Structure formats: structure tokens, C-alpha cells
Amino acid sequence: MSVVALRYAHAFAEVASSQKLDVAVAQQQLADFQATFHGSHELREVLMNPAISGDQKLKVVDAIASKIGMLPQVRNFIAVIMDRQRLGELDEILGEYHVIADENAGFTEAEITSARPLEGRDRTELEDQVARMVGGRVRATYKEDASLLGGAVVRVGSTVYDGSIRAQLQQLKQKLVSA
């Protein structure tokens, strides 16, 4: 995490808060721009080329903004990043912003690893349990690891809750060895 990315992320979070933007809409528009930026080699060439004037680059951003239906504040944020020649750090800036926005909205990120794919009701129940443990709302990402044998491992920040069969077997092994 760079200090610069964090500074830009905090600045946009303050703008979003002071102007009461719909954070979900702003995040989606930023993600749409990010996908467009990464999806077009030509766009990256134009926006990151120092030989092309800022006004010309701004016209390109404005064209994208109108296609996406971008909020003026989101468009201005992208224009500032571009003007300050920070588009190379776009992913890091937006990543930091998403973390800040989630914190402000009371969300906690949780990474859930299970032995098998979890669907609908299982996911909902597990997310509800994690939300009770952390005392707030949870935004979960899922992974699979067959070596867990069963159960799940939940990572929230630097805390790991290991409820896997593999961990239980290791604990049993330790008890048998020490007995």
C-alpha cells in the first residue's frame, strides 16, 4: 500500500461523504472505468502518453463518462488522477478506496475457504455466523481447498478462525502424541 494511493482514496472518500454520494454507485462506476481502462490498450496509450495534451485526454475521459453515465464527482476524481499522472496506480488507489468505503459503511472483509463449493443457504448461514463473530456486516469472498477435508477456514483481517476437519485432526494428533 502506498501513501499516495491512500491519500487519493481518502480524498475521494471525503468527497463522497460530504456530497452524500451513493457509495455503491460510485464504486461501480469506478470499477467500470477501471475495466474499460484495462480492457483497451489504445485507451491506456492515450491517457498515459505525456505527449498528448491534458485537454485531449479529458475529452476522452468525458466520452467514457457519458457512455457509463458517470457521476460528476467520479469523473472529476478520474480526471485528477490522470492529471497528476497516477493512472499507473489506478488499481491500488481504487483498492484502497474500496476498503475505506467498506469501513465507512460498516462492512468487514472476510475470506472464506471451504473444502467444497458453498451455495445459497450455506453461504448465507456462514456469513451470518461470521457477522455475529465480528459484530457487523460482512462482505465475503470464497475459495476452495480440498485439503481441508471438510468445514471452513475464515480469515478476517489478520485473525483466522479454523473450523476445518484438517485442523481438528491435527489437534487430535497433538493430543495423542502428547498423551
Helices and strands as residue ranges (DSSP letters): H 3-18, H 23-39, H 41-48, H 54-68, H 72-83, G 87-89, H 90-104, E 107-114, H 120-134, E 137-144, G 146-148, E 152-156, E 159-162, H 165-178
